[in-house]
């Protein structure tokens, strides 16, 4: 079963080829079905003699395909107005009571003018003379343009009012455009995600910046950085976009600091700012020693004061003060007092945890 039979003069073959190709490539939206094949989502098949004739007697092939065609599309021009074949094809539809299935398209010329510019097939000219006022309603390519002419033909084939079809078709195109834009945006986003480098920084924060420090070694994702200023920002080389979300290791080693081994993850945006807080070890946190008398005897209960913290020596004369970070210094002022002994005030370097302090009794 053919959806339509395309009748034309071979002088108009280019237009016939274009229309057949456009119709058979037109995808039907969910609102419509193919009138001759409900499973087909395209306007197919469209019979055109030059492409679709098989072997056999020409008139028999034409008659057979006219019989099995739902519609007849007639390309009207001064050439087709002189074609006996086009006239016979129109006559076949009329004589079989299918006048309403004929879709005439005026390519050029003037319909029913009777002169050199006449474009209607011979049969339709004679029919109009015999049936005044019953001329077919034509689609005029010269007035409508190719796109609207095509839309008129599709609407006729689907038996839908032209304006209704155009509204639905335009909505369908807008929906497709929205989907395509969304898909394109998604693809561009993925491309950008994979190709645009990620800018990454590490802010180094020293918890005890007033304390002494030596050069440290920072390793970020196998890249080695030597650190002298412990309150700084390190800008990493651009990271390939495809490494977004990937984990990497960071380690830090330096005197007077705890060794750090951490795992970070690259961000998913355009920039990734990280923060690395360095932690001091107990080098400057412990201040300890032993208090002895002149005779070398441990002084029990001597009060030792360092950085506002106080502790009494034990039975062996030992003391051990744990200093919070806020009061840690390389050198601390020490005060030792005990009844019957002279008070001792001096400064010592904090790293010396096992100094011996000798205090003198008043009897000396």
C-alpha positions as CSV (number, residue, x, y, z in Angstrom):
1,X,0.0,0.0,0.0
2,X,1.4,3.4,-1.0
3,X,0.7,6.4,1.1
4,X,0.8,8.6,-2.0
5,X,1.4,8.5,-5.8
6,X,3.5,11.4,-7.0
7,X,2.2,12.6,-10.4
8,X,4.4,15.0,-12.4
9,X,6.0,15.9,-15.7
10,X,9.6,14.8,-16.0
11,X,10.6,18.4,-16.6
12,X,9.8,18.9,-12.9
13,X,11.8,15.8,-11.8
14,X,14.0,17.8,-9.4
15,X,11.0,19.1,-7.4
16,X,9.5,15.6,-7.4
17,X,12.7,14.1,-6.1
18,X,12.9,16.7,-3.4
19,X,9.3,16.2,-2.3
20,X,9.6,12.4,-2.2
21,X,12.8,12.6,-0.2
22,X,11.4,15.1,2.3
23,X,8.2,13.2,2.8
24,X,9.8,9.8,3.3
25,X,12.3,11.3,5.7
26,X,9.7,13.1,7.8
27,X,9.5,11.5,11.3
28,X,6.0,11.4,12.8
29,X,5.6,12.7,16.3
30,X,3.5,10.8,18.9
31,X,0.4,12.7,17.9
32,X,0.2,11.0,14.4
33,X,0.3,7.6,12.7
34,X,1.0,6.7,9.1
35,X,-2.5,6.3,7.5
36,X,-1.4,3.1,5.6
37,X,1.0,1.6,8.1
38,X,0.5,2.2,11.8
39,X,3.9,0.7,12.6
40,X,5.8,3.1,10.4
41,X,6.9,6.4,12.0
42,X,7.6,8.0,8.6
43,X,5.5,9.1,5.6
44,X,6.2,6.1,3.5
45,X,6.0,4.8,0.9
46,X,5.7,7.6,-1.7
47,X,5.5,6.1,-5.2
48,X,7.3,8.0,-8.0
49,X,7.5,6.3,-11.4
50,X,11.1,6.9,-12.3
51,X,12.4,5.4,-9.0
52,X,9.7,2.9,-8.3
53,X,8.6,1.3,-11.6
54,X,9.3,-2.4,-11.9
55,X,9.5,-4.4,-15.1
56,X,6.2,-4.9,-16.9
57,X,3.8,-3.1,-19.1
58,X,4.1,0.6,-18.2
59,X,0.3,1.3,-18.1
60,X,-0.3,-1.8,-16.0
61,X,2.3,-0.8,-13.4
62,X,1.0,2.8,-13.2
63,X,-2.6,1.5,-12.8
64,X,-1.6,-1.0,-10.1
65,X,0.2,1.7,-8.1
66,X,-2.6,4.2,-8.6
67,X,-5.0,1.6,-7.2
68,X,-3.0,1.0,-4.1
69,X,-2.1,4.6,-3.3
70,X,-4.1,6.5,-0.7
71,X,-3.4,10.0,-2.1
72,X,-2.4,11.5,-5.4
73,X,0.0,14.4,-5.2
74,X,0.0,16.4,-8.5
75,X,2.9,18.8,-9.4
76,X,1.2,21.4,-11.5
77,X,3.2,23.4,-14.1
78,X,2.9,24.4,-17.7
79,X,4.8,21.1,-18.5
80,X,2.4,18.9,-16.6
81,X,-0.5,20.7,-18.1
82,X,0.6,19.2,-21.4
83,X,1.3,15.7,-20.0
84,X,-1.2,13.0,-21.0
85,X,0.2,10.7,-18.3
86,X,-0.5,13.3,-15.5
87,X,-4.0,13.9,-16.9
88,X,-4.8,10.2,-16.9
89,X,-3.5,9.7,-13.3
90,X,-5.7,12.5,-12.1
91,X,-8.6,11.1,-14.1
92,X,-8.1,7.7,-12.5
93,X,-8.6,9.1,-9.0
94,X,-11.7,11.2,-10.0
95,X,-13.4,8.3,-11.8
96,X,-12.8,6.0,-8.7
97,X,-14.6,8.5,-6.4
98,X,-11.3,9.7,-4.7
99,X,-11.4,13.4,-5.7
100,X,-10.8,14.4,-2.1
101,X,-7.6,12.5,-2.1
102,X,-6.0,14.6,-4.8
103,X,-3.4,17.2,-3.6
104,X,-2.4,19.6,-6.3
105,X,0.7,21.8,-5.9
106,X,1.3,24.7,-8.2
107,X,4.9,25.0,-9.0
108,X,4.6,27.7,-11.6
109,X,2.0,29.1,-14.0
110,X,-1.6,30.2,-13.6
111,X,-4.4,27.7,-12.9
112,X,-7.4,27.5,-15.2
113,X,-6.0,30.4,-17.3
114,X,-6.3,28.6,-20.6
115,X,-3.2,30.3,-22.0
116,X,0.5,29.4,-22.3
117,X,0.9,29.7,-18.5
118,X,-1.8,27.2,-17.8
119,X,-0.6,24.7,-15.2
120,X,-3.5,22.4,-14.4
121,X,-3.6,18.9,-16.0
122,X,-5.8,18.5,-19.0
123,X,-8.4,16.5,-17.2
124,X,-8.8,19.1,-14.4
125,X,-9.2,21.8,-17.0
126,X,-12.0,20.0,-18.7
127,X,-13.6,19.0,-15.4
128,X,-13.6,22.7,-14.3
129,X,-15.4,23.7,-17.5
130,X,-18.1,21.1,-16.9
131,X,-18.4,21.7,-13.2
132,X,-18.2,25.4,-12.5
133,X,-17.2,26.3,-9.0
134,X,-15.8,22.9,-8.2
135,X,-12.2,23.6,-8.8
136,X,-9.7,21.9,-6.6
137,X,-8.1,23.9,-3.7
138,X,-4.4,24.1,-4.7
139,X,-1.2,24.6,-2.7
140,X,0.7,27.4,-4.4
141,X,4.5,27.0,-4.1
142,X,5.0,30.5,-5.5
143,X,3.1,32.1,-2.6
144,X,3.8,29.7,0.2
145,X,7.5,28.8,-0.4
146,X,8.9,25.3,-0.2
147,X,8.7,24.8,3.6
148,X,5.1,25.9,4.0
149,X,4.2,24.0,0.8
150,X,5.7,20.8,2.3
151,X,3.9,21.4,5.6
152,X,0.6,21.8,3.7
153,X,1.2,18.4,2.0
154,X,2.0,16.7,5.3
155,X,-1.2,18.1,6.9
156,X,-3.3,16.9,4.0
157,X,-1.7,13.4,4.1
158,X,-2.5,13.2,7.9
159,X,-6.0,14.7,7.5
160,X,-5.2,17.4,10.0
161,X,-6.1,21.1,9.7
162,X,-3.0,23.0,8.6
163,X,-2.9,25.5,11.5
164,X,-3.3,22.7,14.0
165,X,-0.5,20.7,12.4
166,X,1.8,23.7,12.3
167,X,1.2,24.5,16.0
168,X,1.9,20.9,17.0
169,X,4.9,20.7,14.7
170,X,6.4,24.0,16.0
171,X,5.9,22.8,19.6
172,X,7.6,19.5,18.7
173,X,10.6,21.4,17.2
174,X,10.9,23.6,20.3
175,X,10.9,20.4,22.5
176,X,13.5,18.9,20.3
177,X,15.6,22.1,20.4
178,X,15.4,22.1,24.2
179,X,16.5,18.5,24.3
180,X,19.3,19.1,21.9
181,X,20.5,22.2,23.8
182,X,20.4,20.2,27.1
183,X,22.3,17.4,25.5
184,X,24.8,19.8,24.0
185,X,25.2,21.5,27.3
186,X,25.7,18.2,29.0
187,X,28.3,17.1,26.4
188,X,30.1,20.5,26.6
189,X,30.1,20.2,30.4
190,X,31.6,16.7,30.2
191,X,34.2,18.0,27.7
192,X,35.0,21.0,29.9
193,X,35.1,18.7,33.0
194,X,37.6,16.4,31.2
195,X,39.8,19.0,29.4
196,X,39.8,22.3,31.3
197,X,42.6,22.1,33.9
198,X,41.9,22.4,37.6
199,X,43.6,25.2,39.5
200,X,44.7,23.9,43.0
201,X,46.4,25.6,45.9
202,X,47.6,24.6,49.4
203,X,47.5,27.1,52.2
204,X,50.2,26.1,54.8
205,X,49.2,27.2,58.3
206,X,51.8,27.0,61.1
207,X,50.2,26.6,64.6
208,X,53.3,27.9,66.3
209,X,54.9,30.3,63.9
210,X,56.8,32.2,66.6
211,X,58.8,29.1,67.4
212,X,62.0,28.2,65.6
213,X,61.7,26.2,62.4
214,X,64.0,24.7,59.8
215,X,63.5,23.9,56.1
216,X,60.7,21.4,55.7
217,X,59.8,19.0,52.9
218,X,56.3,18.9,51.5
219,X,55.3,16.2,49.0
220,X,52.1,16.7,47.2
221,X,51.1,14.0,44.7
222,X,54.8,13.0,44.3
223,X,55.8,16.6,43.7
224,X,58.4,17.8,46.2
225,X,58.4,21.4,47.7
226,X,61.0,22.7,50.1
227,X,59.3,25.0,52.6
228,X,61.0,27.8,54.5
229,X,58.0,30.1,55.2
230,X,55.4,28.1,57.0
231,X,52.6,30.6,56.6
232,X,52.3,30.6,52.8
233,X,50.2,29.5,49.8
234,X,51.6,27.0,47.3
235,X,50.1,27.0,43.8
236,X,50.2,23.6,42.2
237,X,50.8,23.1,38.5
238,X,47.5,22.9,36.5
239,X,45.8,19.5,37.1
240,X,44.3,17.8,34.0
241,X,40.5,17.9,34.0
242,X,40.1,14.2,33.9
243,X,41.8,13.9,37.3
244,X,38.9,15.8,39.1
245,X,37.7,13.8,42.0
246,X,40.9,11.7,42.2
247,X,42.6,11.1,45.5
248,X,46.2,12.0,46.1
249,X,48.6,11.8,49.1
250,X,50.3,14.7,50.9
251,X,53.2,14.3,53.4
252,X,55.2,16.8,55.4
253,X,58.5,16.3,57.3
254,X,60.4,19.0,59.2
255,X,62.3,19.4,62.5
256,X,60.1,20.5,65.4
257,X,56.9,19.3,63.6
258,X,54.9,16.2,63.7
259,X,55.2,14.2,60.5
260,X,52.0,14.4,58.5
261,X,50.7,11.9,56.0
262,X,47.2,12.8,54.7
263,X,45.0,12.0,51.7
264,X,43.2,14.7,49.8
265,X,40.7,14.6,46.9
266,X,40.7,16.9,43.9
267,X,37.5,19.0,43.7
268,X,35.0,18.9,40.8
269,X,35.0,22.6,40.0
270,X,37.4,25.0,38.3
271,X,39.4,25.7,41.4
272,X,40.4,23.7,44.5
273,X,41.7,25.5,47.6
274,X,43.1,23.2,50.3
275,X,44.4,23.9,53.8
276,X,47.2,22.1,55.5
277,X,47.6,22.8,59.2
278,X,51.1,21.9,60.6
279,X,51.3,20.5,64.1
280,X,54.3,21.1,66.4
281,X,55.9,18.2,68.1
282,X,56.7,18.2,71.9
283,X,60.2,19.7,71.4
284,X,59.1,23.0,73.1
285,X,56.2,21.5,75.0
286,X,58.1,19.7,77.8
287,X,60.2,21.5,80.4
288,X,61.7,19.2,83.0
289,X,64.7,18.6,85.3
290,X,65.9,17.7,88.8
291,X,66.4,20.0,91.8
292,X,69.2,19.1,94.2
293,X,70.7,20.7,97.3
294,X,74.3,21.7,97.7
295,X,75.0,18.2,99.0
296,X,73.5,16.6,95.9
297,X,70.4,15.5,97.8
298,X,67.1,15.7,95.9
299,X,65.0,18.6,97.1
300,X,61.4,17.4,97.7
301,X,58.5,19.8,97.4
302,X,60.4,22.7,95.7
303,X,58.0,24.8,93.6
304,X,59.0,25.1,90.0
305,X,57.4,27.9,88.0
306,X,57.7,28.1,84.1
307,X,55.4,30.3,81.9
308,X,52.9,30.7,84.6
309,X,52.7,26.9,85.3
310,X,53.7,25.6,88.7
311,X,54.7,22.1,89.9
312,X,56.3,20.7,93.1
313,X,59.2,18.3,92.8
314,X,58.7,14.7,93.6
315,X,60.6,12.5,96.1
316,X,63.5,12.3,93.6
317,X,63.5,16.1,93.1
318,X,62.1,15.6,89.5
319,X,59.6,18.0,87.8
320,X,58.1,17.9,84.3
321,X,55.9,20.7,83.0
322,X,53.8,20.3,79.9
323,X,53.5,23.7,78.2
324,X,50.5,24.5,76.0
325,X,51.3,25.8,72.5
326,X,50.3,29.3,73.3
327,X,53.2,29.7,75.8
328,X,55.8,27.6,74.1
329,X,59.1,29.4,73.5
330,X,62.7,28.4,72.6
331,X,63.9,29.9,75.9
332,X,61.8,29.9,79.1
333,X,62.2,31.8,82.4
334,X,62.5,29.4,85.3
335,X,61.8,30.1,89.0
336,X,62.5,27.6,91.8
337,X,61.6,28.3,95.4
338,X,61.7,26.3,98.6
339,X,61.6,27.3,102.2
340,X,65.1,27.3,103.7
341,X,66.6,27.7,100.2
342,X,67.6,30.7,98.2
343,X,65.2,31.4,95.3
344,X,66.6,30.6,91.8
345,X,65.6,32.6,88.8
346,X,67.2,31.9,85.4
347,X,66.5,31.3,81.7
348,X,67.1,28.0,80.0
349,X,66.4,26.6,76.6
350,X,63.3,24.6,76.5
351,X,64.7,21.6,74.6
352,X,66.8,20.7,77.6
353,X,64.4,18.4,79.5
354,X,66.8,16.9,82.0
355,X,68.8,19.8,83.5
356,X,69.9,19.6,87.0
357,X,69.3,22.6,89.2
358,X,71.2,23.1,92.5
359,X,69.7,25.5,95.0
360,X,71.6,26.8,98.0
361,X,70.3,26.6,101.5
362,X,70.4,29.7,103.8
363,X,72.9,27.9,106.1
364,X,75.7,28.2,103.5
